[in-house]
Amino acid sequence: MERELFERILNSLIEGIIVVDSDETIAFINDEALEILGVNGEEATGAPVRETIPNTRLHIVLKSGEPELNRIQYLKEKTIVTSRFPIVNSQGEVHAAMAVFRDITNVEKMAEEVINHKEMEGLLTSIIDATYDAISVADEKGKIVLVNRAYTRITGMSPDFVIGKMATVDIAEGSSLHLEVVRTRKPIYNARLKVGPNRKEVLVNVTPLFVKGEFKGSVGVVHDISEIERLARELEDTKRLLRYMKAKYTFDDIAGSSKLMQVAIDQARKVSKTRATVLLNGQSGTGKELFAHAIHNSSDRREESFISVNCAALPENLLESELFGYVEGAFTGARRGGKKGLLQEANGGTVFLDEVAKMSLSVQSKFLKFLQDREIKPVGGNQTYKLDVRVIAATNVSLEKLVASGEFLPDLYYRLNVVPIVIPPLKERPEDIPEIARVVMMRLNQEYGRMVTEIDPAVLRMFEKHDWPGNVRELENVIGRAMISMELEEKTIRLSHIKGILEKPDKREKLPEGSLSTLLDDYEKEIIKDSLQRNDWNKTKTSNELGISIRSLYYKLEKHGITDTQENR
């Protein structure tokens, strides 16, 4: 009897109610819920909720034990507002979950009748309070009858102060648009005003309210102009991020408005319209590859190939065959039929040679011939191929010094150094750091699935004082580590998040001093001793662990004076 009465009460409500048990099956669903969702009661009760109710989150609430309040949900032609609650037993365990929801598809119609139907005011207030834009409602005489929370946030004026007063009460500069709509009965769009005691500059839209053809007042929507400007910046950041995801960098992706950076960008823009060879000079992490992409994408070759080659990542013989290709049988392990080189793959487009200083003299010589003749001969082959390839090279060391020491061919240097562009390190343009940090933060949000929106000014000031030996790459590392350490609900990177990540140079661990060979020998000796101790001084096991022959191990033991007598020390 009690259960029947309980169900009759729940079925009389105008809210839909669903209760699921710990097995995620529907234990109860009332008549209003069946009507809103369009499901059959006999089939729904006892059925798995995930298979029966579209877009349900009750199973999530069951697991998390956290309520979800006033969530908007779209079901085909209906819109509902839903709250979900965990149900806890006497032992404090979540053993069920309940959803209470309402069809709000006709909220707009309800809003038109709000002035004559005071009983609906509470519902309308709840709805408009959930909106981010400021809203004010005036009656047919121009008196304020309703404002939302965002109105107070933007104007600085409370509901108790403005409700019941004429709509001029919040105007600091300009005329009341509510009173203008009372006079004309016509909407007003995109009017600029200053409102509230702080004279906040806003953009306002006011539209008349008609109920059955009779004028009943007006609704004003107030936008904070500073917020609009922020959204415009975010839109530009989003466009930049999308280009990043597609790996199509342009000059718009290069953050930095400092004089030094603008000089580099202007030089790159000008040379991009030509076919001249470019040499990008800059420390590691300054964005040389970004410049190379931008030059290519701003040139008449933008639709052709862009191939990037890191000269430091490939050994001499492999770099030569990768650049120039090879014919079948050119060397042991050569692919049947040979292989086309990267220069051929880039024909008509651009090749980017990063860390060109790492290119061996023999490869330099062959590449110099290509730049002179604009033709190549694959490794092991006799046939030459004429190519049209634009070359962009990059280096983080002084090629002039390498030329002087005989490590870089002078003729190749002059061929590459047709248009030199110097990309300044981060420490020389600290004014660019806030903009770069914001771009990095947005990209890492995408990569890490986070929603960080701000960087505390105190953090930015610390960033601006740091030397950044690793340049933008180091800045990315610091911001990334800070974001990983943040709680999911945190939106702002603060000093506490970078504590221990970004230290002053004098606080870094001091490296040992001495010649490189001595330091390496000392390190090798410690590694061998540690391995011997782990393997109870079994030399066969130790050599296997270290990946060296037993003969090499005995040689190193003698070299470093490591004897079995040290076992008991």
C-alpha positions, -999 to +999 in steps of 0.1 A: +000+000+000+028+024+009+046+017-024+014+022-043+008+056-026+045+065-032+042+057-069+009+076-072+026+107-057+056+104-080+034+099-111+015+131-102+046+152-105+053+174-136+089+164-134+102+132-149+119+108-124+141+078-130+157+056-103+184+031-111+198+004-088+235-006-083+233-029-114+225+001-136+190-012-142+159+010-140+141+004-107+114+031-112+103+055-139+073+077-135+046+086-161+060+121-168+095+106-176+079+080-199+060+109-217+091+131-221+114+103-232+088+085-253+096+050-239+073+021-229+070+017-191+067-021-191+098-024-213+118+003-194+114-010-158+141-036-151+160-028-183+196-015-184+195+023-183+223+028-208+204+008-235+170+024-227+176+061-219+195+082-246+225+102-233+220+090-197+247+097-171+231+079-142+257+051-144+284+078-141+268+092-109+265+057-095+303+053-099+314+088-089+289+094-061+288+131-072+256+149-080+251+167-113+228+197-111+208+216-138+223+199-168+208+207-202+201+177-223+188+174-259+165+146-270+156+148-306+129+176-307+129+182-269+152+200-245+152+190-209+170+202-178+182+174-156+196+170-120+211+136-110+217+125-074+234+095-058+213+076-032+233+065-002+224+038+023+230+038+060+266+026+056+274+056+034+275+035+002+260+046-031+235+019-039+212+038-064+209+070-084+180+092-093+174+117-121+148+145-119+142+163-151+118+186-169+109+194-205+119+231-211+112+231-248+086+258-243+106+280-221+106+308-246+068+308-246+068+309-208+092+339-209+067+359-230+041+355-202+064+361-173+053+397-165+016+387-162+023+354-145+043+361-113+041+324-103+065+316-132+091+342-121+110+318-099+115+293-128+125+321-153+149+336-128+166+302-124+169+299-162+183+334-169+206+332-139+223+303-156+232+325-186+266+341-188+253+374-205+237+400-184+199+402-188+175+429-176+137+429-181+116+460-179+078+464-179+056+484-203+064+516-184+102+511-185+107+500-149+131+472-141+113+440-130+140+413-133+178+410-136+201+380-134+234+373-116+255+382-146+239+417-146+253+423-111+287+410-122+289+433-152+272+465-138+282+461-102+245+469-092+224+445-071+188+434-079+175+450-047+189+484-058+176+484-094+143+464-094+113+487-093+133+517-105+132+533-140+156+518-165+178+548-164+191+537-130+221+518-144+231+542-172+264+560-166+268+574-201+241+573-229+203+569-228+181+541-216+173+516-244+144+502-224+127+536-225+135+539-262+118+506-269+088+517-247+085+547-271+091+530-304+081+493-298+111+484-320+142+464-312+176+481-308+208+462-316+246+467-308+242+499-289+273+510-269+267+523-234+286+528-201+268+513-171+272+511-134+294+530-109+325+517-127+313+530-160+318+496-176+316+498-214+291+473-228+272+463-260+235+461-256+206+445-275+170+453-264+139+437-279+102+444-271+080+417-254+046+412-269+019+389-254-010+382-277+000+412-297+000+435-267+033+453-256+043+441-221+078+453-218+113+447-231+143+424-226+179+437-227+210+415-232+242+432-220+276+420-233+309+430-216+330+444-244+362+432-228+347+397-228+340+401-265+376+411-272+387+381-252+365+358-272+380+373-304+415+365-292+404+329-283+390+326-319+423+336-333+441+312-309+417+284-321+425+291-357+462+290-349+457+257-330+439+241-359+467+250-382+491+235-356+471+202-356+473+200-393+511+208-392+506+237-415+525+266-400+522+301-413+535+335-402+503+338-382+515+309-360+547+327-350+539+344-317+560+375-308+556+412-314+590+423-301+611+444-324+637+417-328+611+391-337+593+414-361+626+420-379+631+383-384+595+378-395+597+407-420+629+393-435+612+358-438+581+373-454+601+391-480+624+362-489+594+338-491+582+355-523+616+346-539+633+313-546+665+323-528+682+298-504+677+308-467+699+302-437+681+303-404+704+311-374+692+306-339+697+287-306+679+254-301+642+258-294+638+292-310+614+280-337+636+276-368+614+249-382+583+271-377+600+298-398+608+272-425+572+261-427+560+297-428+584+306-456+573+276-476+536+282-471+539+318-481+557+310-513+545+300-547+555+264-538+529+261-510+510+234-528+541+213-534+561+191-510+578+203-479+604+178-466+623+183-433+656+165-427+675+166-394+711+162-404+722+154-368+698+124-365+713+104-394+748+089-397+769+100-426+762+070-450+725+070-442+722+108-447+738+106-481+715+078-493+684+095-478+691+128-495+703+116-529+687+081-531+704+050-543+702+024-570+697-013-566+728-030-554+745+002-543+755-013-510+747-042-487+711-041-476+700-017-505+663-021-514+655-040-546+648-014-573+666+013-553+651+042-535+643+078-545+660+104-524+644+131-503+657+158-527+638+140-555+607+138-533+609+175-527+612+184-565+591+214-571+588+222-534+611+229-504+636+209-484+645+220-449+679+209-436+679+213-398+713+213-380+731+215-413+764+219-394+763+182-385+766+172-422+799+154-428+824+169-453+818+142-479+780+149-478+787+186-478+807+182-510+780+163-527+753+188-515+774+217-527+775+202-562+737+199-561+734+236-552+757+245-580+743+223-608+708+217-595+711+180-603+718+149-583+733+114-589+719+086-567+744+066-547+758+038-569+742+052-600+754+069-632+722+088-642+717+124-631+684+140-624+677+177-628+657+191-598+639+223-588+642+224-550+641+254-528+666+250-499+661+263-463+689+254-439+691+260-401+719+259-376+723+266-339+761+271-341+784+295-360+791+282-394+818+309-398+837+293-370+833+259-385+846+272-418+876+287-401+884+254-383+880+234-416+848+216-405+825+232-430+832+239-467+835+276-474+818+273-508+788+255-492+786+282-465+783+310-491+758+290-511+736+285-481+741+320-466+723+338-494+697+352-471+707+348-435+679+353-409+687+355-372+659+342-349+665+359-315+666+338-283+638+341-257+660+359-232+665+388-257+627+393-261+610+388-228+581+410-238+570+381-262+568+356-233+531+363-222+519+358-258+540+327-264+529+312-231+493+317-239+497+300-273+516+271-256+489+268-229+461+264-255+480+238-275+488+218-244+451+220-234+443+202-266+471+177-260+464+169-224+427+173-224+427+202-199+408+235-197+434+258-183+425+294-192+448+318-174+484+323-163+489+342-131+506+376-137+532+367-110+541+336-130+545+357-162+568+381-143+589+351-132+590+338-168+602+372-180+631+372-156+643+337-165+671+332-190+655+304-209+686+286-222+662+261-239+642+289-253+605+282-264+611+245-260+620+249-224+590+272-219+568+245-233+583+220-209+577+242-179+541+250-188+534+214-196+548+201-163+529+228-144+496+218-161+501+181-154+506+190-117+473+209-115+440+196-103+414+190-130+392+218-117+420+244-115+419+269-144+449+292-136+486+284-136+500+298-103+534+301-086+527+270-066+524+250-098+559+259-111+576+256-077+606+232-082+601+232-120+615+267-128+646+274-106+670+302-107+703+293-124+723+296-091+700+270-075+706+243-102+728+214-093+764+222-101+780+198-126+814+182-119+844+199-133+873+184-153+882+171-187+855+153-206+876+121-209+882+120-172+846+126-163+835+098-188+860+074-173+848+081-138+812+076-149+820+043-167+839+030-137+809+036-114+785+019-138+807-012-140+811-014-102+774-011-097+767-038-123+793-062-107+777-057-073+742-064-086+755-097-102+775-108-072+807-101-091+798-127-118+816-113-148+796-132-174+763-119-161+778-084-158+791-083-194+756-095-206+739-068-186+762-041-199+759-054-235+797-058-240+819-088-246+836-106-217+869-096-232+859-059-232+848-062-196+882-076-185+899-047-204+878-021-186+884-038-152+921-035-158+918+001-171+899+013-141+918-008-115+887-027-105+897-060-088+879-089-071+894-077-038+870-047-039+841-071-036+843-072+002+848-034+006 
